[in-house]
Amino acid sequence: MYARLKSIMSPDLDYGLSPGDPENCHVLIEAEIGPSESDGADIFTFEVVTPAAIKSLPAPSWLKGYLLLSVFSWVGVEEAVNKLLMQCAGSDWNEISNKLSQSLGWEFEGYEHHAS
C-alpha cells in the first residue's frame, strides 16, 4: 500500500504565493495524505524553514516536523512530500501513517482506540 498527497495548504500563506523573503522564512503546512486507492485522508503538519530562519529558532530546538529548504517554493514542498511518501509504503494505513508521523505531525498521533 502507498500513500498519496491529496491536498496541501498553509494557514500562513495562500497556495502559489511566496513569502516576503523566500530565503528567510518559516511556513506552516497542512497536508492531507491518505491511501492511494481511496479518497480518505488524514491531516499531517510540518513547518518549512530555510537555513536563515533556522538561525532565529531559540536554542535548544527539536526539529521533528520541520522541512529544511534552501528557498521556499510550493513546488519544492510538494516534491519533498512526495519523496517522503515514496519511502513510507506499508502493508496497511496504520503502518504508513506511523512511518509518516516519524517526520510529520499527525492529527491522530498517540491516539489509541478504546472499545466501548
N, C-alpha and C positions, 0 to 999 in steps of 0.2 A: 504494500500500500504506500502511496505517495501523498504528500501534502501539496496544496496549490494555494497561491496567493489569490484571494477573491476580490479584495479591495484594500486600498491604502489611503490614509488621510492623516491630517495633523490638526489638532485644535489650535495650534500656534500659527499655521501658515497654510493658505489655500493651495490646493494641489496645482502644480505647474508654476507657481511663483517661486522666486528666490528670496532668501532672507536679505536684509540690508547689506550684510557682508558675508558672502558665501564661504569665505576663507576663515571667518572667526564667528562661529555661531553654534548654537545647540538648539535642536528642533525635536519636540516630542512627536513620535509617530505611533499611530494605531493601525495595525494590520489585521484584517480579517483573513484567517488562514483555516482551511478545512481539508477534508479528504478530497482528492482529485475526482473521485467518482460520485460525489454528492454535492448538493447545494449548500449544506450546512457549513458553519464556520465558527470558530472561537476567536476572541479578540486577544491579540498579543501586542505588547507595547515595548518600545525602546526609544532611546534618545540618540539622535545623530549628533555627533560632536566633531569638531575639527581640531587639529593639534593646537591651534591658537586658543580655542575655547577651553581645552583641557587644562591649559596653564592657569586658568581662572578658577578651576574647581578647588574647593577647600581640601586641604590635606589633613588626614588621610581620606581617600575616596575609594569606595568599592566600584567596580566597573561592570558588573553584570547588568545587562540591559542597555549597554551603550554600543553604538556602531561608530567606529572611527573612520571618517572620510576626510581626505585632504581638502576637498572643496564640496560643499553641499550641492547636490543636484537630485531631482526626483528620479532620474534615470539611474544614477549611481545607487540610490537607496533600493530601488526595485531590483537591480542586478544583484546587490548584496543579499537581499532577502531570498531571491530565487536560488542563489548559490547555496545558501544555508539550507533551504528546503530540499535540495538535491542530496544533501548529506544526512537527511533525517528520515529516510524510509523506515518502515516498520511493519510488523505483522498486523497491527490494528491502530486505531486512532489514539488510544491511550499511550501506546509505546511512542508514537510520533510526537504527540503533544508533550510528553515528558522529556524527550530529547530537545524539542524546541525551547522548553522552559529552562534549560540549562543556559541559554543565551539571552532569551527574551522574557519579559514579564508576561504571565499568562493569567487571564481572568479567573481560572479555576485552580491556580497553583495552591497546593496544600489542601484542597477540598477533598473530603472523604465522605462518600455516600453512606448514610446510615439507614439500614432497613427499618421500617416502622412496624 
